Amino acid sequence: MSRFQILGGLVLVLIASRVSVTAAEIDLKAELSRPIITPQTSLEETQAYLERRIPQLPEVKTTKDWDALAAKWRQEVLDKVVFRGEAAKWRDHPLSVEYVGEPLRGPGYVVKKLRYECLPGMWIPALLYLPEKLADRQVRKRGDEVPVVLNVNGHDANGKAADYKQIRCINLVKRGMIVLNPEWFGMGQFKQDGFNHTKMNQLDLCGSSGIAPFYLAMSKGIDLLLTLPSADPYRVAVSGLSGGGWQTIFISGLDPRVTFANPVAGYSSYLTRVRSNTDLGDSEQTPCDLGKYVDYMHLTAMRAPRATLLTFNAHDNCCFAAGHALPPLLAGCRPIYSLFGETDRLITHVNHVPGDHNFGQDNREAFYRAVGAFFYDGAKDFNAKEIECESGEVKKLDELLVTVPDDNATFTSLAKSLAEKLPRADEAPANKSAKQEWQNKRRKLLAQIVVAKQYDVDAEEVSPSEATDAKTGGTKIQRWRLRLSGTWTVPVVELSRGESQGTTVVVADAGRVAVAEDIEKLLVAGQRVLAVDPIFFGESKIVTRDWLWGLMLDTVGDRPLGVQASQLAAIARHAHDTDRSGRTVTLHSVGPRSGLFTLVAAALEPQAIGQVTQRDAITSLKQFVIEQNRGVSEAPDLFCFGLLEHFDVPQLHVLVAPRKIETIK
């Protein structure tokens, strides 16, 4: 048995035993609590990092050049963001429409209840508003086509029954248009856990795009409208509030069939969001890798020269307030419309009364005016004043229910189905040489999936004036700010007693302060301890809605898991290099999240890391995330795109082998 194995066994025995800390000894928790970085350091570094990564609009001199760029971006987003993995098979799924129950009637119009299949097994309940004279038309009459409108909506528990949405639909149909009012995931009759937006990232983990159902629900809705014999394919509009505003710009930027778009208080540029934190969008607003290719500035500009009305609210109490969200979009997009000589087709409306987060009468009438201008050539007889709804026209939620199959697919059911066949991993060869080659290939694949980085470490010791060094009870404490490739600052507390018998790097979900007892046991065992708080943990935690910042890293092409593992691997290499004996480093993790990125770090760094010890680690991503039905808001690092497609925890263990992984109670 080697000296290292003996020492490793001694460490485990002593960690497993209970060690009491006497009053004469150092107050370890208090020393671990001393600040090393400011409460804003991680947030500020994340903001600066994102600003460097978010794409900006290039200068374009001709419409031909712009059209080529816009086509390239559409292709990239559709192929590399929306339709990845299993979702690629959903792309060409044929449209199926089923009408349900008896139609509802209003003065001069009919409302048909229907459901349409946006992907295999997932049916969207919707309401189709038709002018009475068109309700039963079966044959297209040339020259008699009418505009069609997809009315989407955001985070409103009433869903398609929201009164302001119904009023919009009724006003449009009374003006002779055909309107589709679909239900949105997580709202109205879809207000169920399986459609919680944080659960779409389960699909990402399985290597299939979680944003695909959102896109398909809209694109299939447009397909449905355009199959109607009275539909005019040259007059297709989309409009919606908040999450509906996001839906509007997402589909309207990517689908050239949309000839008029009116997003209402639904988005801002990623560059705006980085500094205006009220605008941070949730999972669908920040889909994995979208920001590698385009920003919402691009999606807006890609509307050119098609008609677009940008509506924002002056005093929005939710997000995307006009004052900060609108000006950057106009500054970026107006020059593109100017290239086409169509500046009058990019228009704006700012609502001041009530000015809060709304699609009220003032905003609706701005929409009607734009419809009159763009779809009816500004006809003088087109009245944009809102038509008051008669009694009983605006229905209650239960009156608008549309049945869907009991086994209707959800984000969670799709993820469970995908996960059954995952991970796809071949067995390691028995031959030692072949196994090493196999491990190297698998390490490269893992590095690609987590977007691993090789960080350089610049160590700055914190001066006594900032955090007093302590040598109480024989414990030497040094505090370090480790600058990783000029990008991240990671706070580290280094502790030792007497001559070191080895180095252990400690990480914990609850931060270094919470594991003082673990650290004390390691010190008693003769270990030099580096207590580390990587990004999103302990002192490096972003205080407010940190999971949304995790999504922002995902959207620009990074992965929170990869950043954490890369930080830990770099620190392990640094610790190994500063250990005079040249001994490898032990990683000690406490908690499910730190347990995963510790395994990834050890798998990627076979030289400096010699052993892993874990407490409260997960044994399976499939079980912990998919079967226990967790959302990305609980642990953004666990939803790394495509990780489960190739690696669950046992496969990561194989990459760490033959180094030991020990589980501690």
QUIJO-V82781 format. One record per residue. RES is the residue in one letter. SS is DSSP state (alpha for helix, beta for strand, coil for the rest). Layout:
BEGIN
((RES/SS) (RES/SS))
END
This chain:
BEGIN
((M/coil) (S/coil) (R/alpha) (F/alpha) (Q/alpha) (I/alpha) (L/alpha) (G/alpha) (G/alpha) (L/alpha) (V/alpha) (L/alpha) (V/alpha) (L/alpha) (I/alpha) (A/alpha) (S/coil) (R/coil) (V/coil) (S/coil) (V/coil) (T/coil) (A/coil) (A/coil) (E/coil) (I/coil) (D/coil) (L/alpha) (K/alpha) (A/alpha) (E/alpha) (L/alpha) (S/alpha) (R/coil) (P/coil) (I/coil) (I/coil) (T/coil) (P/coil) (Q/coil) (T/alpha) (S/alpha) (L/alpha) (E/alpha) (E/alpha) (T/alpha) (Q/alpha) (A/alpha) (Y/alpha) (L/alpha) (E/alpha) (R/alpha) (R/alpha) (I/coil) (P/coil) (Q/coil) (L/coil) (P/coil) (E/coil) (V/coil) (K/coil) (T/coil) (T/alpha) (K/alpha) (D/alpha) (W/alpha) (D/alpha) (A/alpha) (L/alpha) (A/alpha) (A/alpha) (K/alpha) (W/alpha) (R/alpha) (Q/alpha) (E/alpha) (V/alpha) (L/alpha) (D/alpha) (K/alpha) (V/alpha) (V/alpha) (F/coil) (R/coil) (G/coil) (E/coil) (A/alpha) (A/alpha) (K/alpha) (W/alpha) (R/coil) (D/coil) (H/coil) (P/coil) (L/coil) (S/beta) (V/beta) (E/beta) (Y/beta) (V/coil) (G/coil) (E/coil) (P/coil) (L/beta) (R/beta) (G/beta) (P/coil) (G/coil) (Y/beta) (V/beta) (V/beta) (K/beta) (K/beta) (L/beta) (R/beta) (Y/beta) (E/beta) (C/beta) (L/beta) (P/coil) (G/coil) (M/beta) (W/beta) (I/beta) (P/beta) (A/beta) (L/beta) (L/beta) (Y/beta) (L/beta) (P/beta) (E/alpha) (K/alpha) (L/alpha) (A/coil) (D/coil) (R/coil) (Q/coil) (V/coil) (R/coil) (K/coil) (R/coil) (G/coil) (D/coil) (E/coil) (V/beta) (P/beta) (V/beta) (V/beta) (L/beta) (N/beta) (V/coil) (N/coil) (G/coil) (H/coil) (D/coil) (A/coil) (N/coil) (G/alpha) (K/alpha) (A/alpha) (A/coil) (D/alpha) (Y/alpha) (K/alpha) (Q/alpha) (I/alpha) (R/alpha) (C/alpha) (I/alpha) (N/alpha) (L/alpha) (V/alpha) (K/alpha) (R/coil) (G/coil) (M/coil) (I/beta) (V/beta) (L/beta) (N/beta) (P/beta) (E/coil) (W/coil) (F/coil) (G/coil) (M/coil) (G/alpha) (Q/alpha) (F/alpha) (K/coil) (Q/coil) (D/alpha) (G/alpha) (F/alpha) (N/coil) (H/alpha) (T/alpha) (K/alpha) (M/coil) (N/alpha) (Q/alpha) (L/alpha) (D/alpha) (L/alpha) (C/coil) (G/coil) (S/coil) (S/coil) (G/coil) (I/coil) (A/alpha) (P/alpha) (F/alpha) (Y/alpha) (L/alpha) (A/alpha) (M/alpha) (S/alpha) (K/alpha) (G/alpha) (I/alpha) (D/alpha) (L/alpha) (L/alpha) (L/alpha) (T/alpha) (L/coil) (P/coil) (S/coil) (A/beta) (D/beta) (P/beta) (Y/beta) (R/beta) (V/beta) (A/beta) (V/beta) (S/beta) (G/beta) (L/beta) (S/coil) (G/alpha) (G/alpha) (G/alpha) (W/alpha) (Q/alpha) (T/alpha) (I/alpha) (F/alpha) (I/alpha) (S/alpha) (G/alpha) (L/alpha) (D/coil) (P/coil) (R/coil) (V/coil) (T/coil) (F/beta) (A/beta) (N/beta) (P/beta) (V/beta) (A/coil) (G/coil) (Y/coil) (S/coil) (S/coil) (Y/alpha) (L/alpha) (T/alpha) (R/alpha) (V/alpha) (R/alpha) (S/coil) (N/alpha) (T/alpha) (D/alpha) (L/coil) (G/coil) (D/coil) (S/coil) (E/coil) (Q/coil) (T/coil) (P/coil) (C/coil) (D/coil) (L/alpha) (G/alpha) (K/alpha) (Y/alpha) (V/coil) (D/coil) (Y/alpha) (M/alpha) (H/alpha) (L/alpha) (T/alpha) (A/alpha) (M/coil) (R/coil) (A/coil) (P/coil) (R/coil) (A/beta) (T/beta) (L/beta) (L/beta) (T/beta) (F/beta) (N/beta) (A/coil) (H/coil) (D/coil) (N/coil) (C/coil) (C/coil) (F/coil) (A/coil) (A/alpha) (G/alpha) (H/alpha) (A/alpha) (L/alpha) (P/alpha) (P/alpha) (L/alpha) (L/alpha) (A/alpha) (G/alpha) (C/alpha) (R/alpha) (P/alpha) (I/alpha) (Y/alpha) (S/alpha) (L/alpha) (F/coil) (G/coil) (E/coil) (T/alpha) (D/alpha) (R/alpha) (L/beta) (I/beta) (T/beta) (H/beta) (V/beta) (N/beta) (H/coil) (V/coil) (P/coil) (G/coil) (D/coil) (H/coil) (N/coil) (F/coil) (G/coil) (Q/alpha) (D/alpha) (N/alpha) (R/alpha) (E/alpha) (A/alpha) (F/alpha) (Y/alpha) (R/alpha) (A/alpha) (V/alpha) (G/alpha) (A/alpha) (F/alpha) (F/alpha) (Y/coil) (D/coil) (G/coil) (A/coil) (K/coil) (D/coil) (F/coil) (N/coil) (A/coil) (K/coil) (E/coil) (I/coil) (E/coil) (C/coil) (E/coil) (S/coil) (G/coil) (E/coil) (V/coil) (K/coil) (K/coil) (L/alpha) (D/alpha) (E/alpha) (L/alpha) (L/coil) (V/coil) (T/coil) (V/coil) (P/coil) (D/coil) (D/coil) (N/coil) (A/coil) (T/coil) (F/alpha) (T/alpha) (S/alpha) (L/alpha) (A/alpha) (K/alpha) (S/alpha) (L/alpha) (A/alpha) (E/coil) (K/coil) (L/coil) (P/coil) (R/coil) (A/coil) (D/coil) (E/coil) (A/coil) (P/coil) (A/coil) (N/coil) (K/alpha) (S/alpha) (A/alpha) (K/alpha) (Q/alpha) (E/alpha) (W/alpha) (Q/alpha) (N/alpha) (K/alpha) (R/alpha) (R/alpha) (K/alpha) (L/alpha) (L/alpha) (A/alpha) (Q/alpha) (I/alpha) (V/alpha) (V/coil) (A/coil) (K/coil) (Q/coil) (Y/coil) (D/coil) (V/beta) (D/beta) (A/beta) (E/beta) (E/beta) (V/coil) (S/coil) (P/coil) (S/coil) (E/coil) (A/coil) (T/coil) (D/coil) (A/beta) (K/coil) (T/alpha) (G/alpha) (G/alpha) (T/beta) (K/beta) (I/beta) (Q/beta) (R/beta) (W/beta) (R/beta) (L/beta) (R/beta) (L/beta) (S/coil) (G/coil) (T/coil) (W/beta) (T/beta) (V/beta) (P/beta) (V/beta) (V/beta) (E/beta) (L/beta) (S/beta) (R/beta) (G/coil) (E/coil) (S/coil) (Q/coil) (G/beta) (T/beta) (T/beta) (V/beta) (V/beta) (V/beta) (A/beta) (D/coil) (A/coil) (G/coil) (R/alpha) (V/alpha) (A/alpha) (V/alpha) (A/alpha) (E/alpha) (D/alpha) (I/alpha) (E/alpha) (K/alpha) (L/alpha) (L/alpha) (V/alpha) (A/coil) (G/coil) (Q/beta) (R/beta) (V/beta) (L/beta) (A/beta) (V/beta) (D/beta) (P/coil) (I/coil) (F/coil) (F/coil) (G/alpha) (E/alpha) (S/alpha) (K/coil) (I/coil) (V/coil) (T/coil) (R/coil) (D/alpha) (W/alpha) (L/alpha) (W/alpha) (G/alpha) (L/alpha) (M/alpha) (L/alpha) (D/alpha) (T/alpha) (V/coil) (G/coil) (D/coil) (R/coil) (P/alpha) (L/alpha) (G/alpha) (V/alpha) (Q/alpha) (A/alpha) (S/alpha) (Q/alpha) (L/alpha) (A/alpha) (A/alpha) (I/alpha) (A/alpha) (R/alpha) (H/alpha) (A/alpha) (H/alpha) (D/alpha) (T/alpha) (D/coil) (R/coil) (S/coil) (G/coil) (R/coil) (T/coil) (V/beta) (T/beta) (L/beta) (H/beta) (S/beta) (V/beta) (G/coil) (P/alpha) (R/alpha) (S/alpha) (G/alpha) (L/alpha) (F/alpha) (T/alpha) (L/alpha) (V/alpha) (A/alpha) (A/alpha) (A/alpha) (L/alpha) (E/coil) (P/coil) (Q/coil) (A/coil) (I/beta) (G/beta) (Q/beta) (V/beta) (T/beta) (Q/beta) (R/beta) (D/coil) (A/coil) (I/coil) (T/coil) (S/coil) (L/alpha) (K/alpha) (Q/alpha) (F/alpha) (V/alpha) (I/alpha) (E/alpha) (Q/coil) (N/coil) (R/coil) (G/coil) (V/coil) (S/coil) (E/coil) (A/coil) (P/alpha) (D/alpha) (L/alpha) (F/alpha) (C/coil) (F/coil) (G/coil) (L/alpha) (L/alpha) (E/alpha) (H/alpha) (F/coil) (D/coil) (V/alpha) (P/alpha) (Q/alpha) (L/alpha) (H/alpha) (V/alpha) (L/alpha) (V/alpha) (A/coil) (P/coil) (R/coil) (K/beta) (I/beta) (E/beta) (T/beta) (I/coil) (K/coil))
END
